[in-house]
Amino acid sequence: MDDKFETLKLNYKIHKYSSFSAHYVPENILVNNPSDQLSRWFTDSSTSSQFIVLKLESPSIVETIKFGKYIKPHVSDLKKFQVYGGTDECNLSLLLTGGLRKDNVAEIFRLRHRTTEGLYLPVKYIKIVPLQSWGPVSNYTIWYVELEGKKQPELISNVMETINMRKEEEAVRILLKHLRRRRYKDAFEALSRESGVQLEGHMQARLWNALVENGDYKLAERIFEESARDGELDWYMSWQPYTPEWRKLCGCSRQVEERLCCGDASPEVHSRPHDLSCVDRDPRPEGADVALNGNEAIENGFIPCGAGTACANRPGPRGGHQLVVDPNTGTLYLFGGWNGTEDLDDLWSFDTITERWCLLCRHSGKLGGPSPRSCHKMVFDPINEKLYTIGRYLDNAQRTPANLNSDLYVYSVRSAEWSLVMSDTAATGGPRLVFDHQMCMDPDTSTIYVFGGRVLPANTEETASPQYSGLYAYYIRTCTWHQLLPDDHDLPAPQPRVSHSMLFHPIQRRLYIFAGQRNKEQLLDAWWYEAGSGRCGALCLGSCAPPAAGFTQRATVDPDTDEIFVLSGMSKEKDRRVYNTLWVLSLRRLTWSCVYRNEAVTPMEPRPRFAHQLVYDPVRKIHYLFGGNPGTAGNPRLRLDDLWALRLTRPALSRVVGCARAALRELCYRELAADPAAAPEALDYLRHELSDVIDHSDPDQVAKFQRLATALFAGRVRDECAAVALSPRRVRALARRRAAACAPADLARALAAVLGVDDTVPEATQPFEEATLPDVDTWDVGRDDEEPVPPSGPGGAWDERAARIGLYERLAAYFRPSTVPPAADIMDLVAL
């Protein structure tokens, strides 16, 4: 519904502020005047208590905040700050923690404008809290603030109604939680019935009754194990962070290692004027031999890999190559690439079981296959066991009319033969010759999707004006092409681009396209495209300046977990550093998380690189990484030839169940040990039941288990902090204690201040009510202040009940938040 509401500039006024200096009044931030040094709010202190509160004309959805700046960097600019917002100025939520760069360029920050559940968060007040300035002891300056968001009455009315109902629901759940914990049974049932609000799910209610109310620990164990089997813990497990486990399958060859360690004097590579560039390879230096893949001696910088050399049984170093995996057998297939001096056309397979390379074709171009190439794309058809490849990069010397045809080749794994499918895909309705494109395979419908890429120019006019390729589908069964998205369009669909990612989700039957570059604009958008209906939609939209040279990304998808993995390679131009990061996008939650970052060279992890290849085996849940450019400044042509396997692991479900089982048995044992009459039973329980769930190979668990024996001699330890429920007698006892504790104020100290003996001015007395004794209630027999008798039955003692409640809340952390009581405690809201 909110898609039809456009983002607007939001008007506001200054509501409150902590301080200001001289003429630097807070109202100055309403006007954007970067050339006027007086047009700013400047505090009179650098303490952390400084703030400014903005009041909007009406409740709005504030999406972004813009901070203007002076025409040159200023020492009092905010190096760190926080932004809070809400509809009640006394109850604001944190929307942003950020900082301004030390420059003169205005900055826009995106504010949190949705709750964790995805509901819009309405805002009436915005509070900006400076935390640190760029100067060491400087006060704080804000030059200009601009807010943007949505304020349309139709939207805001719905948002306010929704958020108020959600607050009411959560308030009732907090009340229900308190009533049940204190055993106000009638009040709990009445509130549940009248409000219709459920405190927790059915499985969690069973766990509460078994554990807290009845103290039946065996039943509680069975209920928790049943929850794990029924998928109740899947939400918790999906949020556990991945742990990356790298394994080297094939290290760098001796020649590559020598050049990495010692370096050589490779000449610097210069690109021709107006030449196209491909980050997966470098343009050939001026005067280099045009012939490719020859066996002649290659100029300095190329590591030969042919018969009789040390790498005759493995592929040589390269970047801009293609690597695919056969999900049926786990076999990897490697084709082509750029070794730093020439394009390659060799085809290899890697058996992931025996962990050995096998040369399928040394020179594919001589055996009816594709010519040497790089920056091409390749997919594997797991049903027919065939490889398809299209596209390549050509430098100026190779861009002859005969070479500019876009050929499509197929390699049959069964017959071990290459064959030409078509010599020019553009002539049959397909894409022109492109490089830096993306290619996906839908094996169920035998369809190949090709999107994006830079069209190799056929003339000088196309060279000056970049041409990009649209989205095409190739139907293998009919050998026909169909254009799904044009090369240039204004549709609500992804624009053609380069350096992007495209993945096919076989279960959702969707293409996912994200990131990339078009002209000089770096794209930060993400799209989905439905293969069957042709519908598409945006997950996010955005853009920024182009990245530093050497940026590449490799993406994979796990259709079982609905997760996209992105391994990026970045070469920073200033310090020539290359590093890799692995990010995971959850398509279910639309959240990113970083699980791996590597900037250094370690023996247990792959060397940082770009222009590499990363593929994923969705059956065995393993990533494979091969080759790439290490970004060595002294060796610009150096490429890598190592192969790594990456397995991402999460804590096992059995481990979570084991921890819960151990916690339940430990508390059961402590209850038995607290009763001297049950000491023999407690000791037997410790030696057998509890010992069975301890990992005796873990020193920490063994030490904790050994300390548990001391509970047999400690007896019952009363928890003085355990809360109890109220009754009429307890209420009267509390009133008597309040009356007895009502002491007069410190009159002597106040009198000293009155007479001038003490210079300290006492604080003003806050209004208070005099305590009175309670009325006598004749129907409740007994003294009001006598020790209340604990309720009978299992879990009757309040200290035992408090321990069980604490364990239940620990177990509740493994379930979805909507199926367990809220974390908030109504007792924490009471201030005395």
N, C-alpha and C positions, 0 to 999 in steps of 0.2 A: 504493500500500500504506500509506503513512504517513498518509492521510486519516483512518483509523480511530483514530489515536492522539491523544488530547487533550493540550492544553498544560497543564502542571502547574507548581506552585511548586517550585523546586529548592533543596534544602538544601545548605549549604556550611559550611566552617569556615575560620578564618584560618590560612593556611599560612606565609606569610612577609610581612615588611614592612621598609621602610627605616628608619623611626624613628617616635617618637611623643613628645608633650610631656605631662609631668606625668601627670594621671589620664585623659587623652584616649587611651585604649588602642584598638588596632584592633578589638577585640571589640565595641566600642560600635556598630559599623555593623550588627550582627546584630539590633538592636532598633530599631524605629521609634517614637521618642519626640520628636516635633517641638517640644514645649514645654519640653524639658530642654536647656539650653545645654551641659551637660556630656556629653550623649549623642552623642558623635561621635569620629571619629578625627582627630587634629590633629597634623601633622608638626612636627618641631622645626627644620625648615629649609625654605627656599623654592627650593632648588636643583632642577635638572631630574632628579636621580637618585632622587627620591622615588618609591615604589611600594608597592603592597599586592597580595599574591597570595592568591586564594581557591581552596580545594580542594573540589571537589564530592564528594558521597558515592560517586558512580559516574560513569563516562563518560556524557555527556548531549548532547543537541542544544540548545544555549542560544540561544533566539530573541530574548529581550528582557532588558534590564537596566533597573531602576528606581532612580533616585536620590531619596531623601527629602530634605527640607529643614527648616530651622528655621522657626519661625512668622513670622519676618520676614527680609528679605534680609541676608546676612552677607558681609563683605568677603573672607573666606577661602574662599567657595564657588568651585567650579572653573569658571572661565571657558572653559578649554580642557583637554581630556584625551584620552587614548587608551586603548582596551581591547584586550588581546591574549588569545588563547586557544589551547588545544591539549591533547593527551594527554600530552606531554612538557614538563615545566616549563622545560627548556633549549632547546626549539624551539617557540616560540609564533608564531602568525600574527596579523596585525593584523585585528581584527574591527570596530573603530569608531574614528573620530575625530570628536569632538563637543564640545559645551560646554553649560553650564547657564545658563538665564536668571537675571537678578538679581531674583528674586522668591521667594515662599514656597510655590510650587506644585510638588509632586513631578513629576518628568519621567520618561517611559519612552522608551527608545531601542531600536530594532531592530538587533540584531547580525547581522553576516554569518555565516550558519550553513550555507552551501553553498560548494563550490568553484566555480571558473569553469566547470567542466563540468557543474554542477548536482548533484553528489554531496553528501550530507550531510557536515558537518564535525563530527566528535565532539570534545568538550571535556571535559577533566578539571580543568584549571587555568584560572582567569581572573585576568589581571594588569591592574590599573588604574594608569595612569601619569599623575599630574597634570602639566600643562604650564604652566598660568597660572591665577592666582586673580584675583578681581575687585579686590582691593586691590593697589596698586602694588608693595609689598614684603612682602605678607602670606604666611604659610605656608599650607598647604593643609588643607582640611577636607572630610571626607565624613561625612554624618550617618547615612545608611541606604542599604543596597544590597539589592535583591531581584532574583533571577534567575528567569526562567520559560522553560520549554521542554519537551522530551520526553525521558523516561528509561526508557520501557517496555523490559524486557529483550529482547523479541522484535525490536523495532526496532533497538535498540542493537547487538545481536548481528549483525544483517545489515549495519548501517552499518560496524561495525568490520572485519568480514570484507572488505567492499567496498573500504574506504579502504586497508586493508593490501595488498590485491591491486593496487590502483592505484599505490601507492607502489613496490611491487616491480617492476611493469611499467616505471615511469618510471626506476627505478634501473638496470634492465637496458638500457634504451634509452640512458641516459647512458654506460654501460660500452661498449655497441656503438659509439656515436659516437666514443669515445676510441680504441678498437681500430682502427677503420677509418681515422681520421685519422693514426695512427702506422703504419699498414700491417701490423698484426699479423693477417695474413689468416687463418691457421689458427685462431687464437683467436676471431676474429670469426665465422667460419663455424660453429665448434663451439658458441658461445654462442647464436647465432641458431637453430641446429638444435635444441638441447636445450631452450631456453626457449620457442620458438615465437613470440617477439616480433619484430615487423617494425620496423626502424629508420625506414623511410620508405616512401612510395608508389612505384609502378612508374615513373611519369613522373619523379619526383624522383631515383630511382636511376639512370635513364638520363642525367639532367642531370649527376649527380655523376661518372659514368664518363667522359662526354664532356669535361667541363671539367677536373676535378681529376686523374683518372688518366691521361687520354690527351692533354689539352691541345688538343682539337679544338674550336676556338672556333666554326667555322662550323656544326658539328653541334649545339653547345650553343645557338646562336642559333635553329636550326630547332626544336629541342626546346622551347625557351621559347615560341616563337611557336605551336607546336602546342598547348602547355598553355593558352595564352590562348584559342585557338579552341575547345578542348574544355571550357571553363568552369572550368579549374583555378584561375583567378584571381578567380572571382566572389565567393568569400568575402572576399578582401581588399578588393575594390571596394565591397562592401556595407558595410564598416566605415568607409569614408572619409567624412568629415563633409560635409554639404551646404553649399554656398555660396548664400545667397539673392541673387537678382537682381530687384529691383523695377523696374517700368516704369510710368510714369504714362500711362494711356490717356485719361483725362479729368479735368482738375483741378477744384478747387472753383470754383463760379460766383463772379462778381464780388461779389454780395451777401454770400455766405458769407465770402469773404476779408475783406471790409470789417468784418464783425462779429467775425471772429477777430482782426483786427488792432486795431480800435478799441473794440469792445464796444458795448453799448447798455444801456438801463435797463429790461430786461425784468423784470416783477414776479416775485417768487419764487412758485414753485408749491407749494401746500400740499395734502396729501392729506386726504381726509375721514376721520373716525374710523372704524375698523374696515374701511376700504376695502382691497380686494385690491391688490397691486402687481405690476407686470410690469417687469422690469429693461430690457426693450427699448423701453419708452415710459414716460411720466409720466402720472399721473392728471390729468384736466382740472381746472383751478382752479375754486374755488367761483364760481358765477354765470356760467360760460362758456356760450356758446350751444351747445345740444345738437345743432343741425343740423350735418351734416358735409359737407365738400367743397363748400360753397357758393362762389359767385363774389363774394360781398359782401366789403367791406373787412374784413380780419381785424385783431383787436386787436394791439397792439404785440408784436413778437417773431416774427411769422409772415412768412416770405418767400414771397410769392405766385409762382406759376408757371403762367401761362395764356397764351392767345393774345395776342400783342403784347408780351410781356415778353421779357427777355433769355434766359430759359431755356425758351422755347417749344419748342425742338428738343432738349431733354434733360430727364431727370427731375429734379425738385427735391430738396432735402435731406430726409433721413428716417432714422429708425431703426425697428426692429421690422418691417421689410419682409421680403420673400422674394426670393431670387435663385437661379435654377437654370440649368443649362447643358445644351444639346443636344450629346451627345458625337459625333453624326454630322456636324454642321456647325460646332460650336464656338460657336453662337449663345447669347447670354445672354438670359434672360427675367426681368424685374423686375415685381413686383406689390405694390401697397399699401404700408402703413407708417404711421408717425406722424411728422409734420413738426415736432413741438413744440407744436402747437396743435390739430390735427385729424387724424383718420384719412383715409387716401387710398384710392382705388380705381382708380388709373390703371395701365395695363399697357404695358410697354415691352419692346423687344428691342434687343440690341446686337450688331451684326455685327463679330466679332473680326478679320475680314479687312480691311474698309474702315474699321473703328474708328469707326462712327457709330451713334448712337441712332436708333430709329424708334418713334414713338408708335403703338401698336396700338389703344389704347382709352383715351380721356381719362377717362370715367366709366363703368366697367364696370357699376355698379348700374343705370344707365339703359338698358343694352342687354342685359338678361337675365342679367347676371353678378352676382357677389357685391357686396354693399354695401361701403362704405368700412370698412377694418379694419386692425388691427395685431396683432402677436403670434400670427399665424396660421402655417400651414405649407403648403408647396407642393412638388409633385414633378413631374418630367417623364417621360412615357412615350416613349422614343426610337423604339419600333417603330411606334406609332400616331400619334406627334407630337401628344400632348395634354398639357395642364397640368391637374393636379388640386389643389384647395385646400380645406382644412377648418380650422375653429377660428377664434377671434378673442377679443380682449379687449373687455369692456364695463365702463364704470364704473357707479356706482350708479344714475345717472339713466337709463341705457339698459337696465337689467335688468328689462324688462317681460316678462310671459309670452310675448308674441309674438316677442320678440328672443332668448329663451333656447333656441330650437331650433338644433340643430347641422346646418347645411346643408353639402352637398357639391356643389361646382361643377366643371365641366370646360370647358377652352378648347381648341378645335381649331385648331391652327396652320394646317392645310390650308384650312379653310373660314373662318378668322378669326371664329369665333362662340363666344360663351359659351352654356352651357346648364346647367340645374339637374338634377343627377343625383337628389338626394333632398333634401327640405326638412328632415328630422329623422332623422339617422343613428341616434339612440337608439331610435327607434320600430321600426327594422328590425334590432336586435341590435348596433348599433354604439355608439361612445362618445357621451356627452353633450357639451354644448358645453364646450370646454376651451380654455385658452391655455397658452403656454409648454410645449407638448408637442413630440414629434418624429415625423417622418413619413419613410418610406423606400419606394422603389419596386423591385420585382422584375420587370423587363420580360419575362423569359423565361416566367414563369407568369402575368403580368398581375395581380400581387398588390400591394396597398398595405398597408404596416404602419404603425400609429399606436400610439405608446406614451407613457404618462405625461401630464403636464399637470395643471393645476389646474382642477377642475370649477367652473364659475361657479355660485355658490349660487342656489337658487331661493327660499330663505327665510332667516330670521335664524338658525335652528338650524344650517343648513349653513354659514353665514358663520362661526359660532363654532367649528365643527369642520371643518377643511379636508378636502375630498374630492379624491382623486386618481384618475386614470383608468388602467386596466390596459393590456394589450397586445391590440390588435385587428388582424384581417386583413380587408381588403376585396378580394373577388374580382371583378374588373372584368367578366369574361365572363359571370358569373351574376348580377352586381349584388347580391351578398349579403355580409353581415358575419359574422365568427366571432370570438368572444372566446377568445384563446389563454392569457392570464393574467388572473385576476380583479383587480378594483379594489383588493381588500384580501385578503391571503393570508399564510400562514405557510410557504409552499413554499420549497425551496432554489432560488430564482429571484429575479430583480431585483424590488425593491419599486417600485410606482408613485412618481413623483417629478416635480420640475420642474427647470429649468435644467440639464438633462442633455444627453448626446449619444447618438445612435443612428445607426448606419451599416449598410448592407447590403453584404456582400462577395459579388459575383456568382459567383466561382469556388468559394469555400468553401461558398457558399449558407448563410451565417450572418449573423445580426444581432449587432452589437457594441454594447453599452449600457454606459455608464460615467459616473461622477460624478453631480452633481446635488444637490438638496436636498429633504428630506422633513420637514415641520413645521419644527423648529428645528435639525435635524441636517444637517450637510453630509456627503454620502456620498462615500467614496473607494473605491468598489468598481468592478469591471469584470466584465462578464458576456458570454458568447456564447450565442446561441440558434439552434439548427439549424432552418432553415425547413421542411425536409421531415419530420423525425422528431419535432420538438417537444422534443428534448433540449436541456438548457442546463447550463452550468457556470460557475464563477467563476474568473476570472483572478486576482483579488485582492479582499480584503474589508477594509473599514475605514471610519472615520467621524471627524469632528472638528466643531468649532464652525462655525457658518455663516460664509461669507466676508464681506468688507466690501461695502457697497452698491455696485452698479455692476458686479459681477463677471459676465462672460458668457464663454462659450467657443463656438467654432465648429470643427467637426471634419469632416475629409474622409478618404477611404480610397483608396489605390492598390492595386487587386487584383493587379497584376503584380508588385509588390515586397512585398506583404503589409505595408504600412506605413500607420499612421493618423497624420494630421497634425492638431494641435490648436493653433489660434490663440486665445489667451485675451486678454481685456481686463479690466483691473483698475483700479478707482478707489479709492484709499486715502482713507479718511475723514479722517484726521488732517491730512495735508498736501495733500489734494485732487489728488494726482498720478494720472494715468492712463498706463498703459504696456501694451505688447503684447509677448507672447512666443510664439514658435512652437516647439512640441515635436513630436518624431517618436517614435512607438511602433512598434517592430519586433515584429510578431506572431510571427515565427519565433524570435526570441531573447527576447521579452518584456522588452525594455530600452527606457528612455526616453533621449532626448538632446535638448538644447536647441540649435537652430540659428539662432535669431534673437531679439533683444531690442531694443526701441525705447522709450525714455523721452522723447526730445527731438524737436523739430520740425526736420526737415532737408528740403531740396528734393528729395532723391533717394529719400526713403522716405515712406510714408504717415504722416500725423499719428497719434499714439496715440489710441485710441478704444475704446469698448465699444458694445454693441447694434448691431454691424455685421453684415454677411453675407459669408461666405466660401464659395466653391464651387470644385470641382476638375474640370478636364477630363482624364479618365484617358487619353484618346487622345493629346492634344498635351502632356500633363504640365505644365499651367499652372493656377495658382490665380488666382481673381479676387476682389477685395475691393471692396465698395461701401458707402458711407454709414456711418452710425453716429453716436454721441454723443461729442464730444471731451471731455466732462466739464468744460467751462468754468464756473467758479464764478459769474462775472458774467453768463453767458448760459445758464441751465439748460435753455432750450428750443431752443438752437441745435443743428442737425443738419448733417451733412456730405453732400455730393453728388458726391464724387470717386470715380473708378474706377481701380483699379490691377491690374496683372498681376504675378504672382510666379512665377518659374521657379527651381526648386532644382536646382543642378548639382553633380555630382561630377567628380573628375578622370577624363578619358577613358581607356579601356583602351589606346588607341593610344599615349597618352603614357607609360603604364607600360612597354609593350613597347619604346617608343623609348628610354627610360632604360636598360632592361636591355641592349638592343642596343649602346648607346654604352658602357656599362660593360664589356661583353665585348670589344669592339674596342679599347678603351683598354688593357686588360690584355694583350691579344694584341700590341699595338704595343710595350708596355713590355718584353715578353719578347724581341721582335725587336731592339729598340734596345739591350738589355743585351749582345748578342753583336756585337762589332765587325765580324765577318765578314758579318753580316746587315744592316749599316747601310743599304746601298742599298735592300734590300727593305723595311726599316722606314720609310725616307723615302717610298717609293712607297705603302706602306700608309697612312701618315699623310695624304698628299695626296689619296688617293682613298677608300679604305674607311672610314677614320675621319672624314674630312671630310664624307662623305655623310650621316652620322647626327647631325651637329651642327646646331643651330638657329642659323644665322648672323645672325638678327635679335635674338638674345639676347646682350647685351654680356657677361654673366657666362660663358656658354658659349664665346663667341669668345675671351675673355681666357684661359680655361683651355686651349683648344685651341692657342693660340699658345705657351703655356708648355710644352706637351708636346714641342716641338722640342728643348728642352734635354736631354731624356733620351737623345738620340743622342750627346751628348758626355760624359755622366756615366758611361757604362760600367756594368758589373755592380755594383750596390750590395748588399752582403751584409747580410741582416737578422740581427743578433746575437741577437734575441729569438725567432727561429724555432725551434720545438721539434723535436726529433729522436726517433726511436725508439731503444729500447735493444737491445743485443746482448750476448752474453757478454763480449766485449772491452770494450765501453763500461761494463758493470757493474763489471768489475775496475778499469778506469781511474777510475771514480767512487770506488771504495773506497780506492784509493791517495790520491786527492786529499783524501778525508775524513780519512785517517790523518795526512797531512802538515799539514792545517789544524787539527789538534787541539792548540791551544795551552793552556797552563795558565791558570787564572783569574788575575785581577789580585791577586796575593798581596800586593804592596806596599801597595795601597790597603786591603786587608783588615787587614794588619798595623798600619797607621796607626790604624784604628778600634779594634783590640785594645788598643794602647798609649795610646789617648786623644788621640792627635795630631789625629785627625779626628773631629768629633762625629757625622758621618753614619753611620747604622747601615746596613751593606750588606744587600741583600735576601738571603733565605735561598737557598742553592744548590739548584737543582732537580735531581732525580736524572737522571743521564745515563750512557750506556754508552761505555766506552772503545773507540775505533776500532782495528781490527786490519787487517793487510795480508791481501789475498785469497790463497787457495791458487793454486798454479800449475796452469793447465789445459793439459796437453801437446798436446791435439788441435787447439787454436786457435793457429795460428802467427802470430807478429808481436808487436810491442810493444803493451802495453795502452794506452799513452797517446799512440799515434800518431794522426794525423788520420784519421778514418774516411773511407773512400771512399764518396761518395754513390751511391745505387742508380742503375743505368743505365736508359736509356729516358726517354720523355716524363715530365715532372714529377718527375724523379729528384732534382733539387736541392731541399733542404728549404726554402730561402727562396722558391723559385718555387712550391712546393707550398703554403706558408703563404699566399701571395698568392691562389692559386686557391681555397683553402678559405675565405678571407675573402670573396671575391666570391660563392662558392656560398652562404654564409650570408646575404649581402645579398639574393640572389635568392630564398632560401628564405622570406624575410619576406613574399613575395607569395602564398604558398600557405597552406592550412589547417595549423595547428600539428600536427595529428595525422598529416600526411603528410610532415613534415620532421623531422630530428633535433631533440631538445630543445635549448633555449637554454643550459641549465646545462652547465658544463664541469667534469669531474672534477678537473682540475688546481687549480681554485679551492677545492676542499675540503681540499687539503693545506696544512697550516700547519707551518712549520719554525722 
